[in-house]
């Protein structure tokens, strides 16, 4: 992943979330979580994690995947992993 602004990352993540959760992007609440997002269940979460891995070239461990349940935490995670990849 090339350098990307937080705003662009948030837009990309929201697009991926809408696709994974099979809902229109305009129906995604701001600061989406499984509790406030229609369609965000355990299966769609796995789909979303796979989409994150593919889009950003990540390998997300199970222990990390189960903690990525908040849009803000996901942005932080992807940003941090991207920075780590840049250093390597």
C-alpha positions as semicolon CSV with decimal commas, in nm:
position;residue;x (nm);y (nm);z (nm)
1;X;0,000;0,000;0,000
2;X;0,131;0,342;-0,086
3;X;0,106;0,637;0,148
4;X;-0,257;0,724;0,199
5;X;-0,428;0,990;0,403
6;X;-0,652;0,892;0,692
7;X;-0,947;1,049;0,510
8;X;-0,882;0,844;0,195
9;X;-0,827;0,533;0,404
10;X;-1,157;0,589;0,583
11;X;-1,336;0,627;0,249
12;X;-1,175;0,308;0,115
13;X;-1,259;0,116;0,432
14;X;-1,620;0,231;0,422
15;X;-1,645;0,112;0,061
16;X;-1,502;-0,228;0,160
17;X;-1,733;-0,247;0,461
18;X;-2,041;-0,173;0,251
19;X;-1,941;-0,445;0,007
20;X;-1,856;-0,701;0,278
21;X;-2,171;-0,631;0,479
22;X;-2,385;-0,613;0,165
23;X;-2,539;-0,275;0,242
24;X;-2,539;0,061;0,063
25;X;-2,252;0,280;0,178
26;X;-2,498;0,552;0,279
27;X;-2,649;0,306;0,531
28;X;-2,315;0,264;0,714
29;X;-2,322;0,456;1,040
30;X;-2,030;0,683;1,117
31;X;-1,788;0,493;1,341
32;X;-1,934;0,157;1,240
33;X;-1,923;-0,137;1,479
34;X;-2,097;-0,476;1,470
35;X;-2,352;-0,340;1,719
36;X;-2,464;-0,051;1,501
37;X;-2,409;-0,186;1,148
38;X;-2,669;-0,396;0,971
39;X;-2,509;-0,700;0,809
40;X;-2,192;-0,703;1,021
41;X;-2,200;-1,057;1,156
42;X;-1,928;-1,318;1,209
43;X;-1,929;-1,440;0,848
44;X;-1,926;-1,094;0,693
45;X;-1,649;-0,997;0,936
46;X;-1,433;-1,278;0,793
47;X;-1,512;-1,157;0,442
48;X;-1,416;-0,804;0,544
49;X;-1,087;-0,921;0,699
50;X;-1,003;-1,110;0,378
51;X;-1,080;-0,796;0,177
52;X;-0,850;-0,591;0,401
53;X;-0,572;-0,845;0,355
54;X;-0,609;-0,841;-0,021
55;X;-0,648;-0,464;-0,061
56;X;-0,362;-0,364;0,168
57;X;-0,131;-0,665;0,129
58;X;-0,168;-0,761;0,495
59;X;-0,165;-1,092;0,676
60;X;-0,405;-1,044;0,966
61;X;-0,374;-1,297;1,247
62;X;-0,683;-1,445;1,408
63;X;-0,596;-1,271;1,734
64;X;-0,586;-0,936;1,553
65;X;-0,896;-1,006;1,342
66;X;-1,117;-1,059;1,646
67;X;-1,018;-0,717;1,783
68;X;-1,094;-0,523;1,465
69;X;-1,451;-0,437;1,558
70;X;-1,453;-0,060;1,535
71;X;-1,394;0,159;1,232
72;X;-1,145;0,377;1,421
73;X;-0,945;0,072;1,540
74;X;-0,938;-0,066;1,186
75;X;-0,799;0,262;1,050
76;X;-0,531;0,263;1,321
77;X;-0,444;-0,101;1,254
78;X;-0,412;-0,061;0,876
79;X;-0,212;0,261;0,915
80;X;0,024;0,101;1,167
81;X;0,076;-0,212;0,959
82;X;0,138;0,001;0,650
83;X;0,403;0,201;0,839
84;X;0,567;-0,123;0,958
85;X;0,580;-0,252;0,600
86;X;0,741;0,075;0,488
87;X;1,017;0,035;0,747
88;X;1,094;-0,327;0,651
